[in-house]
């Protein structure tokens, strides 16, 4: 698996809400958890 660095700009309130919803304390882990969840749930056919 190749690892790629990704950067994005998000409003602070969205980042705070994402951290709360995922239960993570770091932005990096919250975004990672959300992306993997999205890919798992929305790519199943």
C-alpha angles and dihedrals in degrees: 000000000000116000117218127192112232127190129191141171116231133168112262093239090056091051092049091049091048092051090050094046094048095041091232125134098206126066091223094056093042092054092044092051092048093050094049091047091051093049092048096048101037103041099056112108 
